[in-house]
Amino acid sequence: LQLIKKNEQLAEGKVRIDQQSFYITLLAGLIATAVLVSVLIVWLFIKNKRTTRKLSQTLTNLKSMQDQLVQSEKLASLGKLTAGVAHEINTPLGIAVTSTSSALEETISIRESFDNNAITRTAMSRYFDSMGQSAELNMSSLNRVIELLNNFKQVAADQVVGEIREINCSDYINEVMQTLSAELKRYRVKYQYKGEEDICIITIPGAIAQILTNLVTNSLKHGFEHVNSGNISIKTIVEDESVIIVYEDDGIGMNDDVLQNIFEPFFTTKRNHGGTGLGMNIVYNIIN
């Protein structure tokens, strides 16, 4: 009986030992798995950190490249503005030079008559009329040049500096559009301002100038490309404490694909004609 009892106890002990061995083996397996997972996590973390560092560097480089491209686009826009103003200035300066040349010839002629004592009242009267007309023509032409230069100087400074200041919204819009008048004439596009006058706002004028310049450039290059003439209108609406600027043209419009991607960076339908695809993206970013 004692042997049987001892055998039963031994059997029970063996079962417990087997169970404990199983649990120990299972625990060892779990620990080994945990260690393996930990090593794997550490390895993945290190690899992810390296990948993140590379991606961050790539993103920084892309951002820097995009900033450079945006700056280049702004400078290109300023260059177009300069070319347009120079073209506009040529006309009144040419008129002033022609008028001055004519006045000089009249003065030489009247001086010869005076030296020969052959001057008459009629000749003097004609001379005075001619001088008056020349002076008026010169004044109007030179005032036009001064106006164009002042507008260009302010708009160019605003685009470069980007300071916050108070402006008359309608006057400023017209100043910007005046600096673009040469391009508008080249495409035979008429500009009209609609809306309220004397709206004073505190803003970044350079941003508005950049937006309008890009919008006009976009309209001329895409909206009026194969059109003989067209119209651009800008309307201002006062709403509560804000001013809404509505820009419209009656060009050929956009299809659905262009409309969905118009503000995407580097999207352009003129890739083979020097388009960068940043013009409207800059407009989108400035406004937002």
Residue, then its C-alpha position, 0 to 999 in steps of 0.5 A: l500500500q505504501l509503495i502504491k501510494k509512493n508511486e501515485q505521489l511520484a506520478e503526480g510529481k512527474v505530471r507537475i514537473d512535466q507541466q512546469s517544464f512546459y511552462i518554463t519552455l513556453l516562458a523561455g520561448l516568449i522571452a526569446t520572442a520578446v527579445l527578438v521583437s525588441v531587437l527587431i523594433v530597435w533595428l526598425f527604429i534605427k532604420n526609420k530614423r535614418t530614412t526619416r533623416k534622409l526624407s527630411q533632408t530631401l523635403t528641405n531641399l525640395k522646399s528650398m528649390q520650390d522657394q527658389l523657383v517661386q522667387s524666380e517666378k516673382l522676379a520674372s513677373l517683375g521683369k515683365l512689369t519692367a518691360g511693360v512700363a518701359h514700353e509704355i514710357n517710350t510713347p510719351l517720351g517719343i511724343a515729348v522728343t518730337s514736340t521739343s524738336s519741332a519747337l526747336e525748329e520753330t525757335i531757330s526759324i523765328r530767330e533768323s527772322f528776328d536777326n534779319n528784321a523780317i519778323t512779323r506779327t503773324a509769324m510771332s503769333r504763330y510761333f507763340d501758338s506753336m510754343g504753347q501747344s508744344a509746352e502742353l504736349n510736353m507737360s502731358s507726356l512728361n506727367r504721364v511718364i512721372e505717373l507711370l514711374n511712380n506707379f511702377k516704383q511703388v508696385a515694384a517696391d511692394q513686390v520686393v519688400g512686402e510691408i504691411r501698410e494702408i492703401n486705397c484698394s481701388d486706386y492701388i488695383n488701377e495702379v497695378m493694372q496701369t503698369l500692365s497696360a502694355e501687355l493688355k494692349r499687345y493682346r488687345v484686351k480691355y480692362q475695366y474696374k467695377g465696384e466701390e471707390d475710396i476703400c481704404i484697407i490695411t494689407i500687404p500691397g505687394a501680395i495684391a500686386q503679385i496676385l493681379t500680375n499672375l492672374v493677368t499673365n495667366s489670362l493673356k497667355h491662356g485665356f486670350e491665346h487665340v482670341n482677337s480681343g477680350n475684356i478683363s474686369i476687377k470688382t471690389i465688394v465690401e462685406d462686413e470688415s473685409v473687401i472681396i476682390v473679384y477678377e474676371d475675364d471673358g477668355i476661352g475658359m478651362n476644361d474640368d481637368v485644368l480646373q481641378n489642377i490649376f492650383e497644383p504646383f508645377f501644373t502647366t499646359k504650356r510646358n513646351h513654351g516655357g511654362t513653370g506651373l507656379g504662377m497660379n500656385i503662388v496666387y493660391n499660396i498668397i491668398n491662403 
